[in-house]
Amino acid sequence: MIHFLQRNMAFFLASIMTAVAITLYNLGCLLLRHHHTMLHDLHHAAGAIVLLAGFYTMIRYMQSLPDDEG
């Protein structure tokens, strides 16, 4: 039984993730249809996440550079 689960785990996870993605998409469509201002807030949140990722990447890159003390 364990080997069966290990062999088919990818199919199981793919089906679960597909169902979750479809559910979240439908919930998002319903929320945006009934709450128009939410789209504006989502754009702000997405922009903030993009800025955070950009700054984090830049800081990690600068930390990985070798020190030029000599």
PQR file of N, CA, C, O and H, with PARSE charges and radii, in Angstrom:
ATOM      1  N   MET A   1       0.819  -1.190   0.000 -0.4000 1.5000
ATOM      2  CA  MET A   1       0.000   0.000   0.000 -0.0000 2.0000
ATOM      3  C   MET A   1       0.866   1.259   0.000  0.5500 1.7000
ATOM      4  O   MET A   1       0.541   2.238  -0.671 -0.5500 1.4000
ATOM      5  N   ILE A   2       1.968   1.233   0.752 -0.4000 1.5000
ATOM      6  CA  ILE A   2       2.842   2.400   0.829 -0.0000 2.0000
ATOM      7  C   ILE A   2       3.487   2.671  -0.518  0.5500 1.7000
ATOM      8  O   ILE A   2       3.614   3.828  -0.919 -0.5500 1.4000
ATOM      9  H   ILE A   2       2.232   0.437   1.297  0.4000 1.0000
ATOM     10  N   HIS A   3       3.896   1.627  -1.222 -0.4000 1.5000
ATOM     11  CA  HIS A   3       4.506   1.817  -2.540 -0.0000 2.0000
ATOM     12  C   HIS A   3       3.500   2.399  -3.525  0.5500 1.7000
ATOM     13  O   HIS A   3       3.860   3.216  -4.372 -0.5500 1.4000
ATOM     14  H   HIS A   3       3.793   0.687  -0.897  0.4000 1.0000
ATOM     15  N   PHE A   4       2.244   1.983  -3.417 -0.4000 1.5000
ATOM     16  CA  PHE A   4       1.194   2.524  -4.281 -0.0000 2.0000
ATOM     17  C   PHE A   4       1.032   4.021  -4.040  0.5500 1.7000
ATOM     18  O   PHE A   4       0.904   4.797  -4.986 -0.5500 1.4000
ATOM     19  H   PHE A   4       1.951   1.319  -2.729  0.4000 1.0000
ATOM     20  N   LEU A   5       1.039   4.425  -2.760 -0.4000 1.5000
ATOM     21  CA  LEU A   5       0.898   5.844  -2.437 -0.0000 2.0000
ATOM     22  C   LEU A   5       2.105   6.645  -2.909  0.5500 1.7000
ATOM     23  O   LEU A   5       1.949   7.752  -3.425 -0.5500 1.4000
ATOM     24  H   LEU A   5       1.143   3.795  -1.991  0.4000 1.0000
ATOM     25  N   GLN A   6       3.304   6.097  -2.738 -0.4000 1.5000
ATOM     26  CA  GLN A   6       4.501   6.810  -3.173 -0.0000 2.0000
ATOM     27  C   GLN A   6       4.545   6.959  -4.683  0.5500 1.7000
ATOM     28  O   GLN A   6       4.966   7.999  -5.189 -0.5500 1.4000
ATOM     29  H   GLN A   6       3.430   5.198  -2.319  0.4000 1.0000
ATOM     30  N   ARG A   7       4.113   5.930  -5.414 -0.4000 1.5000
ATOM     31  CA  ARG A   7       4.115   5.991  -6.872 -0.0000 2.0000
ATOM     32  C   ARG A   7       3.102   6.995  -7.392  0.5500 1.7000
ATOM     33  O   ARG A   7       3.356   7.671  -8.389 -0.5500 1.4000
ATOM     34  H   ARG A   7       3.770   5.085  -5.003  0.4000 1.0000
ATOM     35  N   ASN A   8       1.969   7.102  -6.737 -0.4000 1.5000
ATOM     36  CA  ASN A   8       0.876   7.932  -7.232 -0.0000 2.0000
ATOM     37  C   ASN A   8       0.738   9.257  -6.487  0.5500 1.7000
ATOM     38  O   ASN A   8      -0.265   9.952  -6.650 -0.5500 1.4000
ATOM     39  H   ASN A   8       1.762   6.553  -5.927  0.4000 1.0000
ATOM     40  N   MET A   9       1.728   9.617  -5.675 -0.4000 1.5000
ATOM     41  CA  MET A   9       1.654  10.862  -4.921 -0.0000 2.0000
ATOM     42  C   MET A   9       1.619  12.073  -5.847  0.5500 1.7000
ATOM     43  O   MET A   9       0.922  13.044  -5.555 -0.5500 1.4000
ATOM     44  H   MET A   9       2.543   9.053  -5.543  0.4000 1.0000
ATOM     45  N   ALA A  10       2.351  12.036  -6.949 -0.4000 1.5000
ATOM     46  CA  ALA A  10       2.362  13.170  -7.873 -0.0000 2.0000
ATOM     47  C   ALA A  10       0.980  13.393  -8.476  0.5500 1.7000
ATOM     48  O   ALA A  10       0.533  14.535  -8.591 -0.5500 1.4000
ATOM     49  H   ALA A  10       2.917  11.247  -7.186  0.4000 1.0000
ATOM     50  N   PHE A  11       0.303  12.324  -8.861 -0.4000 1.5000
ATOM     51  CA  PHE A  11      -1.045  12.461  -9.414 -0.0000 2.0000
ATOM     52  C   PHE A  11      -2.017  12.995  -8.361  0.5500 1.7000
ATOM     53  O   PHE A  11      -2.866  13.836  -8.657 -0.5500 1.4000
ATOM     54  H   PHE A  11       0.666  11.397  -8.767  0.4000 1.0000
ATOM     55  N   PHE A  12      -1.886  12.499  -7.136 -0.4000 1.5000
ATOM     56  CA  PHE A  12      -2.755  12.947  -6.054 -0.0000 2.0000
ATOM     57  C   PHE A  12      -2.536  14.429  -5.762  0.5500 1.7000
ATOM     58  O   PHE A  12      -3.496  15.195  -5.673 -0.5500 1.4000
ATOM     59  H   PHE A  12      -1.197  11.816  -6.896  0.4000 1.0000
ATOM     60  N   LEU A  13      -1.274  14.832  -5.613 -0.4000 1.5000
ATOM     61  CA  LEU A  13      -0.981  16.233  -5.325 -0.0000 2.0000
ATOM     62  C   LEU A  13      -1.385  17.139  -6.477  0.5500 1.7000
ATOM     63  O   LEU A  13      -1.881  18.243  -6.252 -0.5500 1.4000
ATOM     64  H   LEU A  13      -0.495  14.209  -5.685  0.4000 1.0000
ATOM     65  N   ALA A  14      -1.177  16.683  -7.715 -0.4000 1.5000
ATOM     66  CA  ALA A  14      -1.565  17.497  -8.867 -0.0000 2.0000
ATOM     67  C   ALA A  14      -3.072  17.712  -8.901  0.5500 1.7000
ATOM     68  O   ALA A  14      -3.537  18.808  -9.214 -0.5500 1.4000
ATOM     69  H   ALA A  14      -0.774  15.787  -7.898  0.4000 1.0000
ATOM     70  N   SER A  15      -3.830  16.681  -8.583 -0.4000 1.5000
ATOM     71  CA  SER A  15      -5.291  16.835  -8.592 -0.0000 2.0000
ATOM     72  C   SER A  15      -5.758  17.741  -7.458  0.5500 1.7000
ATOM     73  O   SER A  15      -6.667  18.550  -7.650 -0.5500 1.4000
ATOM     74  H   SER A  15      -3.452  15.791  -8.329  0.4000 1.0000
ATOM     75  N   ILE A  16      -5.152  17.617  -6.287 -0.4000 1.5000
ATOM     76  CA  ILE A  16      -5.509  18.483  -5.160 -0.0000 2.0000
ATOM     77  C   ILE A  16      -5.153  19.932  -5.478  0.5500 1.7000
ATOM     78  O   ILE A  16      -5.956  20.833  -5.236 -0.5500 1.4000
ATOM     79  H   ILE A  16      -4.414  16.961  -6.132  0.4000 1.0000
ATOM     80  N   MET A  17      -3.960  20.165  -6.018 -0.4000 1.5000
ATOM     81  CA  MET A  17      -3.541  21.527  -6.343 -0.0000 2.0000
ATOM     82  C   MET A  17      -4.413  22.129  -7.442  0.5500 1.7000
ATOM     83  O   MET A  17      -4.692  23.328  -7.420 -0.5500 1.4000
ATOM     84  H   MET A  17      -3.308  19.433  -6.215  0.4000 1.0000
ATOM     85  N   THR A  18      -4.842  21.319  -8.396 -0.4000 1.5000
ATOM     86  CA  THR A  18      -5.738  21.806  -9.441 -0.0000 2.0000
ATOM     87  C   THR A  18      -7.077  22.224  -8.850  0.5500 1.7000
ATOM     88  O   THR A  18      -7.612  23.276  -9.198 -0.5500 1.4000
ATOM     89  H   THR A  18      -4.615  20.345  -8.414  0.4000 1.0000
ATOM     90  N   ALA A  19      -7.613  21.409  -7.965 -0.4000 1.5000
ATOM     91  CA  ALA A  19      -8.888  21.740  -7.325 -0.0000 2.0000
ATOM     92  C   ALA A  19      -8.773  23.015  -6.491  0.5500 1.7000
ATOM     93  O   ALA A  19      -9.680  23.847  -6.503 -0.5500 1.4000
ATOM     94  H   ALA A  19      -7.179  20.554  -7.682  0.4000 1.0000
ATOM     95  N   VAL A  20      -7.669  23.170  -5.773 -0.4000 1.5000
ATOM     96  CA  VAL A  20      -7.461  24.376  -4.969 -0.0000 2.0000
ATOM     97  C   VAL A  20      -7.334  25.602  -5.865  0.5500 1.7000
ATOM     98  O   VAL A  20      -7.895  26.653  -5.554 -0.5500 1.4000
ATOM     99  H   VAL A  20      -6.933  22.494  -5.764  0.4000 1.0000
ATOM    100  N   ALA A  21      -6.603  25.482  -6.977 -0.4000 1.5000
ATOM    101  CA  ALA A  21      -6.437  26.614  -7.885 -0.0000 2.0000
ATOM    102  C   ALA A  21      -7.771  27.030  -8.499  0.5500 1.7000
ATOM    103  O   ALA A  21      -8.061  28.223  -8.594 -0.5500 1.4000
ATOM    104  H   ALA A  21      -6.148  24.629  -7.229  0.4000 1.0000
ATOM    105  N   ILE A  22      -8.580  26.066  -8.912 -0.4000 1.5000
ATOM    106  CA  ILE A  22      -9.887  26.388  -9.493 -0.0000 2.0000
ATOM    107  C   ILE A  22     -10.792  27.040  -8.448  0.5500 1.7000
ATOM    108  O   ILE A  22     -11.506  27.996  -8.752 -0.5500 1.4000
ATOM    109  H   ILE A  22      -8.344  25.097  -8.835  0.4000 1.0000
ATOM    110  N   THR A  23     -10.764  26.525  -7.224 -0.4000 1.5000
ATOM    111  CA  THR A  23     -11.581  27.092  -6.157 -0.0000 2.0000
ATOM    112  C   THR A  23     -11.161  28.520  -5.843  0.5500 1.7000
ATOM    113  O   THR A  23     -12.011  29.399  -5.701 -0.5500 1.4000
ATOM    114  H   THR A  23     -10.184  25.748  -6.977  0.4000 1.0000
ATOM    115  N   LEU A  24      -9.854  28.758  -5.731 -0.4000 1.5000
ATOM    116  CA  LEU A  24      -9.380  30.114  -5.449 -0.0000 2.0000
ATOM    117  C   LEU A  24      -9.702  31.072  -6.585  0.5500 1.7000
ATOM    118  O   LEU A  24     -10.038  32.231  -6.341 -0.5500 1.4000
ATOM    119  H   LEU A  24      -9.164  28.043  -5.846  0.4000 1.0000
ATOM    120  N   TYR A  25      -9.605  30.602  -7.821 -0.4000 1.5000
ATOM    121  CA  TYR A  25      -9.952  31.447  -8.966 -0.0000 2.0000
ATOM    122  C   TYR A  25     -11.427  31.830  -8.923  0.5500 1.7000
ATOM    123  O   TYR A  25     -11.775  32.993  -9.126 -0.5500 1.4000
ATOM    124  H   TYR A  25      -9.333  29.660  -8.019  0.4000 1.0000
ATOM    125  N   ASN A  26     -12.289  30.861  -8.661 -0.4000 1.5000
ATOM    126  CA  ASN A  26     -13.726  31.145  -8.597 -0.0000 2.0000
ATOM    127  C   ASN A  26     -14.064  32.079  -7.441  0.5500 1.7000
ATOM    128  O   ASN A  26     -14.889  32.979  -7.595 -0.5500 1.4000
ATOM    129  H   ASN A  26     -12.006  29.916  -8.496  0.4000 1.0000
ATOM    130  N   LEU A  27     -13.435  31.876  -6.289 -0.4000 1.5000
ATOM    131  CA  LEU A  27     -13.664  32.779  -5.161 -0.0000 2.0000
ATOM    132  C   LEU A  27     -13.176  34.186  -5.474  0.5500 1.7000
ATOM    133  O   LEU A  27     -13.826  35.168  -5.115 -0.5500 1.4000
ATOM    134  H   LEU A  27     -12.764  31.145  -6.164  0.4000 1.0000
ATOM    135  N   GLY A  28     -12.028  34.283  -6.146 -0.4000 1.5000
ATOM    136  CA  GLY A  28     -11.519  35.594  -6.543 -0.0000 2.0000
ATOM    137  C   GLY A  28     -12.452  36.304  -7.500  0.5500 1.7000
ATOM    138  O   GLY A  28     -12.684  37.506  -7.369 -0.5500 1.4000
ATOM    139  H   GLY A  28     -11.500  33.485  -6.437  0.4000 1.0000
ATOM    140  N   CYS A  29     -12.992  35.568  -8.464 -0.4000 1.5000
ATOM    141  CA  CYS A  29     -13.945  36.168  -9.410 -0.0000 2.0000
ATOM    142  C   CYS A  29     -15.199  36.656  -8.688  0.5500 1.7000
ATOM    143  O   CYS A  29     -15.702  37.740  -8.983 -0.5500 1.4000
ATOM    144  H   CYS A  29     -12.803  34.592  -8.570  0.4000 1.0000
ATOM    145  N   LEU A  30     -15.702  35.863  -7.749 -0.4000 1.5000
ATOM    146  CA  LEU A  30     -16.883  36.280  -6.996 -0.0000 2.0000
ATOM    147  C   LEU A  30     -16.603  37.518  -6.156  0.5500 1.7000
ATOM    148  O   LEU A  30     -17.419  38.438  -6.111 -0.5500 1.4000
ATOM    149  H   LEU A  30     -15.293  34.982  -7.510  0.4000 1.0000
ATOM    150  N   LEU A  31     -15.452  37.542  -5.491 -0.4000 1.5000
ATOM    151  CA  LEU A  31     -15.118  38.702  -4.668 -0.0000 2.0000
ATOM    152  C   LEU A  31     -14.969  39.956  -5.511  0.5500 1.7000
ATOM    153  O   LEU A  31     -15.450  41.023  -5.128 -0.5500 1.4000
ATOM    154  H   LEU A  31     -14.790  36.795  -5.528  0.4000 1.0000
ATOM    155  N   LEU A  32     -14.308  39.841  -6.655 -0.4000 1.5000
ATOM    156  CA  LEU A  32     -14.105  41.016  -7.496 -0.0000 2.0000
ATOM    157  C   LEU A  32     -15.409  41.479  -8.133  0.5500 1.7000
ATOM    158  O   LEU A  32     -15.582  42.672  -8.384 -0.5500 1.4000
ATOM    159  H   LEU A  32     -13.917  38.975  -6.966  0.4000 1.0000
ATOM    160  N   ARG A  33     -16.312  40.568  -8.393 -0.4000 1.5000
ATOM    161  CA  ARG A  33     -17.599  40.945  -8.979 -0.0000 2.0000
ATOM    162  C   ARG A  33     -18.443  41.722  -7.973  0.5500 1.7000
ATOM    163  O   ARG A  33     -19.163  42.647  -8.347 -0.5500 1.4000
ATOM    164  H   ARG A  33     -16.171  39.599  -8.189  0.4000 1.0000
ATOM    165  N   HIS A  34     -18.353  41.345  -6.693 -0.4000 1.5000
ATOM    166  CA  HIS A  34     -19.208  41.964  -5.687 -0.0000 2.0000
ATOM    167  C   HIS A  34     -18.500  43.053  -4.884  0.5500 1.7000
ATOM    168  O   HIS A  34     -19.159  43.834  -4.198 -0.5500 1.4000
ATOM    169  H   HIS A  34     -17.768  40.594  -6.390  0.4000 1.0000
ATOM    170  N   HIS A  35     -17.199  43.116  -4.954 -0.4000 1.5000
ATOM    171  CA  HIS A  35     -16.441  44.135  -4.217 -0.0000 2.0000
ATOM    172  C   HIS A  35     -15.440  44.761  -5.186  0.5500 1.7000
ATOM    173  O   HIS A  35     -14.306  44.297  -5.308 -0.5500 1.4000
ATOM    174  H   HIS A  35     -16.664  42.481  -5.511  0.4000 1.0000
ATOM    175  N   HIS A  36     -15.869  45.813  -5.869 -0.4000 1.5000
ATOM    176  CA  HIS A  36     -15.067  46.399  -6.937 -0.0000 2.0000
ATOM    177  C   HIS A  36     -13.773  47.038  -6.427  0.5500 1.7000
ATOM    178  O   HIS A  36     -12.755  47.012  -7.119 -0.5500 1.4000
ATOM    179  H   HIS A  36     -16.790  46.190  -5.770  0.4000 1.0000
ATOM    180  N   THR A  37     -13.807  47.598  -5.248 -0.4000 1.5000
ATOM    181  CA  THR A  37     -12.606  48.253  -4.726 -0.0000 2.0000
ATOM    182  C   THR A  37     -11.532  47.253  -4.328  0.5500 1.7000
ATOM    183  O   THR A  37     -10.375  47.626  -4.134 -0.5500 1.4000
ATOM    184  H   THR A  37     -14.634  47.620  -4.686  0.4000 1.0000
ATOM    185  N   MET A  38     -11.905  45.993  -4.208 -0.4000 1.5000
ATOM    186  CA  MET A  38     -10.925  44.987  -3.815 -0.0000 2.0000
ATOM    187  C   MET A  38      -9.847  44.812  -4.880  0.5500 1.7000
ATOM    188  O   MET A  38      -8.698  44.516  -4.552 -0.5500 1.4000
ATOM    189  H   MET A  38     -12.845  45.690  -4.366  0.4000 1.0000
ATOM    190  N   LEU A  39     -10.204  44.992  -6.153 -0.4000 1.5000
ATOM    191  CA  LEU A  39      -9.226  44.866  -7.232 -0.0000 2.0000
ATOM    192  C   LEU A  39      -8.119  45.903  -7.068  0.5500 1.7000
ATOM    193  O   LEU A  39      -6.946  45.603  -7.289 -0.5500 1.4000
ATOM    194  H   LEU A  39     -11.137  45.232  -6.420  0.4000 1.0000
ATOM    195  N   HIS A  40      -8.488  47.117  -6.684 -0.4000 1.5000
ATOM    196  CA  HIS A  40      -7.496  48.170  -6.472 -0.0000 2.0000
ATOM    197  C   HIS A  40      -6.562  47.792  -5.322  0.5500 1.7000
ATOM    198  O   HIS A  40      -5.351  47.995  -5.413 -0.5500 1.4000
ATOM    199  H   HIS A  40      -9.441  47.361  -6.504  0.4000 1.0000
ATOM    200  N   ASP A  41      -7.111  47.255  -4.262 -0.4000 1.5000
ATOM    201  CA  ASP A  41      -6.295  46.830  -3.124 -0.0000 2.0000
ATOM    202  C   ASP A  41      -5.384  45.662  -3.494  0.5500 1.7000
ATOM    203  O   ASP A  41      -4.249  45.587  -3.022 -0.5500 1.4000
ATOM    204  H   ASP A  41      -8.095  47.090  -4.189  0.4000 1.0000
ATOM    205  N   LEU A  42      -5.874  44.751  -4.337 -0.4000 1.5000
ATOM    206  CA  LEU A  42      -5.043  43.630  -4.771 -0.0000 2.0000
ATOM    207  C   LEU A  42      -3.866  44.101  -5.615  0.5500 1.7000
ATOM    208  O   LEU A  42      -2.773  43.543  -5.519 -0.5500 1.4000
ATOM    209  H   LEU A  42      -6.795  44.812  -4.720  0.4000 1.0000
ATOM    210  N   HIS A  43      -4.078  45.124  -6.440 -0.4000 1.5000
ATOM    211  CA  HIS A  43      -2.971  45.678  -7.219 -0.0000 2.0000
ATOM    212  C   HIS A  43      -1.916  46.288  -6.299  0.5500 1.7000
ATOM    213  O   HIS A  43      -0.718  46.131  -6.535 -0.5500 1.4000
ATOM    214  H   HIS A  43      -4.966  45.578  -6.517  0.4000 1.0000
ATOM    215  N   HIS A  44      -2.354  46.977  -5.262 -0.4000 1.5000
ATOM    216  CA  HIS A  44      -1.399  47.547  -4.305 -0.0000 2.0000
ATOM    217  C   HIS A  44      -0.630  46.446  -3.582  0.5500 1.7000
ATOM    218  O   HIS A  44       0.582  46.556  -3.396 -0.5500 1.4000
ATOM    219  H   HIS A  44      -3.327  47.105  -5.070  0.4000 1.0000
ATOM    220  N   ALA A  45      -1.320  45.396  -3.178 -0.4000 1.5000
ATOM    221  CA  ALA A  45      -0.659  44.286  -2.484 -0.0000 2.0000
ATOM    222  C   ALA A  45       0.331  43.581  -3.404  0.5500 1.7000
ATOM    223  O   ALA A  45       1.430  43.228  -2.973 -0.5500 1.4000
ATOM    224  H   ALA A  45      -2.304  45.308  -3.329  0.4000 1.0000
ATOM    225  N   ALA A  46      -0.042  43.373  -4.660 -0.4000 1.5000
ATOM    226  CA  ALA A  46       0.869  42.724  -5.609 -0.0000 2.0000
ATOM    227  C   ALA A  46       2.094  43.594  -5.849  0.5500 1.7000
ATOM    228  O   ALA A  46       3.211  43.083  -5.927 -0.5500 1.4000
ATOM    229  H   ALA A  46      -0.934  43.659  -5.009  0.4000 1.0000
ATOM    230  N   GLY A  47       1.898  44.892  -5.966 -0.4000 1.5000
ATOM    231  CA  GLY A  47       3.031  45.797  -6.138 -0.0000 2.0000
ATOM    232  C   GLY A  47       3.955  45.781  -4.934  0.5500 1.7000
ATOM    233  O   GLY A  47       5.177  45.814  -5.086 -0.5500 1.4000
ATOM    234  H   GLY A  47       0.990  45.308  -5.902  0.4000 1.0000
ATOM    235  N   ALA A  48       3.384  45.730  -3.740 -0.4000 1.5000
ATOM    236  CA  ALA A  48       4.202  45.678  -2.530 -0.0000 2.0000
ATOM    237  C   ALA A  48       5.009  44.389  -2.469  0.5500 1.7000
ATOM    238  O   ALA A  48       6.167  44.404  -2.052 -0.5500 1.4000
ATOM    239  H   ALA A  48       2.392  45.703  -3.616  0.4000 1.0000
ATOM    240  N   ILE A  49       4.418  43.284  -2.874 -0.4000 1.5000
ATOM    241  CA  ILE A  49       5.141  42.008  -2.868 -0.0000 2.0000
ATOM    242  C   ILE A  49       6.265  42.021  -3.893  0.5500 1.7000
ATOM    243  O   ILE A  49       7.350  41.502  -3.628 -0.5500 1.4000
ATOM    244  H   ILE A  49       3.477  43.271  -3.213  0.4000 1.0000
ATOM    245  N   VAL A  50       6.017  42.612  -5.063 -0.4000 1.5000
ATOM    246  CA  VAL A  50       7.066  42.707  -6.085 -0.0000 2.0000
ATOM    247  C   VAL A  50       8.212  43.578  -5.590  0.5500 1.7000
ATOM    248  O   VAL A  50       9.378  43.232  -5.780 -0.5500 1.4000
ATOM    249  H   VAL A  50       5.136  43.033  -5.278  0.4000 1.0000
ATOM    250  N   LEU A  51       7.896  44.705  -4.956 -0.4000 1.5000
ATOM    251  CA  LEU A  51       8.946  45.560  -4.406 -0.0000 2.0000
ATOM    252  C   LEU A  51       9.735  44.842  -3.313  0.5500 1.7000
ATOM    253  O   LEU A  51      10.962  44.929  -3.275 -0.5500 1.4000
ATOM    254  H   LEU A  51       6.948  44.986  -4.802  0.4000 1.0000
ATOM    255  N   LEU A  52       9.042  44.141  -2.435 -0.4000 1.5000
ATOM    256  CA  LEU A  52       9.714  43.394  -1.377 -0.0000 2.0000
ATOM    257  C   LEU A  52      10.662  42.359  -1.962  0.5500 1.7000
ATOM    258  O   LEU A  52      11.800  42.233  -1.508 -0.5500 1.4000
ATOM    259  H   LEU A  52       8.045  44.071  -2.466  0.4000 1.0000
ATOM    260  N   ALA A  53      10.204  41.617  -2.965 -0.4000 1.5000
ATOM    261  CA  ALA A  53      11.054  40.601  -3.594 -0.0000 2.0000
ATOM    262  C   ALA A  53      12.254  41.240  -4.278  0.5500 1.7000
ATOM    263  O   ALA A  53      13.362  40.708  -4.211 -0.5500 1.4000
ATOM    264  H   ALA A  53       9.280  41.719  -3.333  0.4000 1.0000
ATOM    265  N   GLY A  54      12.043  42.367  -4.932 -0.4000 1.5000
ATOM    266  CA  GLY A  54      13.155  43.057  -5.592 -0.0000 2.0000
ATOM    267  C   GLY A  54      14.194  43.545  -4.601  0.5500 1.7000
ATOM    268  O   GLY A  54      15.391  43.340  -4.804 -0.5500 1.4000
ATOM    269  H   GLY A  54      11.143  42.798  -4.986  0.4000 1.0000
ATOM    270  N   PHE A  55      13.747  44.192  -3.526 -0.4000 1.5000
ATOM    271  CA  PHE A  55      14.683  44.687  -2.519 -0.0000 2.0000
ATOM    272  C   PHE A  55      15.403  43.537  -1.821  0.5500 1.7000
ATOM    273  O   PHE A  55      16.602  43.628  -1.556 -0.5500 1.4000
ATOM    274  H   PHE A  55      12.775  44.359  -3.361  0.4000 1.0000
ATOM    275  N   TYR A  56      14.685  42.459  -1.521 -0.4000 1.5000
ATOM    276  CA  TYR A  56      15.297  41.305  -0.875 -0.0000 2.0000
ATOM    277  C   TYR A  56      16.381  40.707  -1.766  0.5500 1.7000
ATOM    278  O   TYR A  56      17.468  40.377  -1.292 -0.5500 1.4000
ATOM    279  H   TYR A  56      13.711  42.385  -1.736  0.4000 1.0000
ATOM    280  N   THR A  57      16.081  40.568  -3.057 -0.4000 1.5000
ATOM    281  CA  THR A  57      17.061  40.021  -3.994 -0.0000 2.0000
ATOM    282  C   THR A  57      18.285  40.918  -4.089  0.5500 1.7000
ATOM    283  O   THR A  57      19.415  40.429  -4.117 -0.5500 1.4000
ATOM    284  H   THR A  57      15.198  40.836  -3.441  0.4000 1.0000
ATOM    285  N   MET A  58      18.067  42.226  -4.137 -0.4000 1.5000
ATOM    286  CA  MET A  58      19.180  43.164  -4.231 -0.0000 2.0000
ATOM    287  C   MET A  58      20.059  43.099  -2.976  0.5500 1.7000
ATOM    288  O   MET A  58      21.286  43.096  -3.079 -0.5500 1.4000
ATOM    289  H   MET A  58      17.150  42.623  -4.114  0.4000 1.0000
ATOM    290  N   ILE A  59      19.447  43.049  -1.815 -0.4000 1.5000
ATOM    291  CA  ILE A  59      20.213  42.992  -0.565 -0.0000 2.0000
ATOM    292  C   ILE A  59      20.982  41.680  -0.458  0.5500 1.7000
ATOM    293  O   ILE A  59      22.148  41.680  -0.064 -0.5500 1.4000
ATOM    294  H   ILE A  59      18.451  43.052  -1.731  0.4000 1.0000
ATOM    295  N   ARG A  60      20.341  40.557  -0.805 -0.4000 1.5000
ATOM    296  CA  ARG A  60      21.041  39.268  -0.758 -0.0000 2.0000
ATOM    297  C   ARG A  60      22.205  39.234  -1.738  0.5500 1.7000
ATOM    298  O   ARG A  60      23.244  38.647  -1.436 -0.5500 1.4000
ATOM    299  H   ARG A  60      19.393  40.558  -1.126  0.4000 1.0000
ATOM    300  N   TYR A  61      22.052  39.857  -2.914 -0.4000 1.5000
ATOM    301  CA  TYR A  61      23.142  39.911  -3.884 -0.0000 2.0000
ATOM    302  C   TYR A  61      24.300  40.733  -3.327  0.5500 1.7000
ATOM    303  O   TYR A  61      25.460  40.344  -3.460 -0.5500 1.4000
ATOM    304  H   TYR A  61      21.209  40.334  -3.159  0.4000 1.0000
ATOM    305  N   MET A  62      23.989  41.864  -2.705 -0.4000 1.5000
ATOM    306  CA  MET A  62      25.050  42.703  -2.145 -0.0000 2.0000
ATOM    307  C   MET A  62      25.756  41.992  -0.996  0.5500 1.7000
ATOM    308  O   MET A  62      26.963  42.163  -0.821 -0.5500 1.4000
ATOM    309  H   MET A  62      23.047  42.180  -2.596  0.4000 1.0000
ATOM    310  N   GLN A  63      25.035  41.201  -0.214 -0.4000 1.5000
ATOM    311  CA  GLN A  63      25.657  40.464   0.882 -0.0000 2.0000
ATOM    312  C   GLN A  63      26.558  39.350   0.364  0.5500 1.7000
ATOM    313  O   GLN A  63      27.523  38.973   1.028 -0.5500 1.4000
ATOM    314  H   GLN A  63      24.055  41.062  -0.356  0.4000 1.0000
ATOM    315  N   SER A  64      26.252  38.826  -0.805 -0.4000 1.5000
ATOM    316  CA  SER A  64      27.049  37.716  -1.329 -0.0000 2.0000
ATOM    317  C   SER A  64      28.323  38.185  -2.018  0.5500 1.7000
ATOM    318  O   SER A  64      29.197  37.369  -2.310 -0.5500 1.4000
ATOM    319  H   SER A  64      25.468  39.131  -1.345  0.4000 1.0000
ATOM    320  N   LEU A  65      28.447  39.485  -2.285 -0.4000 1.5000
ATOM    321  CA  LEU A  65      29.661  39.995  -2.921 -0.0000 2.0000
ATOM    322  C   LEU A  65      30.834  39.889  -1.950  0.5500 1.7000
ATOM    323  O   LEU A  65      30.656  40.057  -0.744 -0.5500 1.4000
ATOM    324  H   LEU A  65      27.737  40.148  -2.048  0.4000 1.0000
ATOM    325  N   PRO A  66      32.029  39.612  -2.469 -0.5600 1.5000
ATOM    326  CA  PRO A  66      33.196  39.538  -1.576  0.2800 2.0000
ATOM    327  C   PRO A  66      33.577  40.929  -1.071  0.5500 1.7000
ATOM    328  O   PRO A  66      33.392  41.930  -1.762 -0.5500 1.4000
ATOM    329  N   ASP A  67      34.107  40.967   0.137 -0.4000 1.5000
ATOM    330  CA  ASP A  67      34.554  42.237   0.708 -0.0000 2.0000
ATOM    331  C   ASP A  67      35.846  42.667   0.041  0.5500 1.7000
ATOM    332  O   ASP A  67      36.713  41.838  -0.236 -0.5500 1.4000
ATOM    333  H   ASP A  67      34.257  40.154   0.699  0.4000 1.0000
ATOM    334  N   ASP A  68      35.979  43.966  -0.220 -0.4000 1.5000
ATOM    335  CA  ASP A  68      37.178  44.503  -0.873 -0.0000 2.0000
ATOM    336  C   ASP A  68      38.066  45.238   0.124  0.5500 1.7000
ATOM    337  O   ASP A  68      38.593  46.309  -0.176 -0.5500 1.4000
ATOM    338  H   ASP A  68      35.275  44.640   0.005  0.4000 1.0000
ATOM    339  N   GLU A  69      38.228  44.666   1.296 -0.4000 1.5000
ATOM    340  CA  GLU A  69      39.097  45.296   2.287 -0.0000 2.0000
ATOM    341  C   GLU A  69      40.532  44.892   2.005  0.5500 1.7000
ATOM    342  O   GLU A  69      40.831  43.704   1.884 -0.5500 1.4000
ATOM    343  H   GLU A  69      37.799  43.796   1.540  0.4000 1.0000
ATOM    344  N   GLY A  70      41.401  45.847   1.902 -0.4000 1.5000
ATOM    345  CA  GLY A  70      42.764  45.461   1.605 -0.0000 2.0000
ATOM    346  C   GLY A  70      43.704  46.467   1.928  0.5500 1.7000
ATOM    347  O   GLY A  70      44.904  46.278   1.728 -0.5500 1.4000
ATOM    348  H   GLY A  70      41.158  46.812   2.001  0.4000 1.0000
TER
END
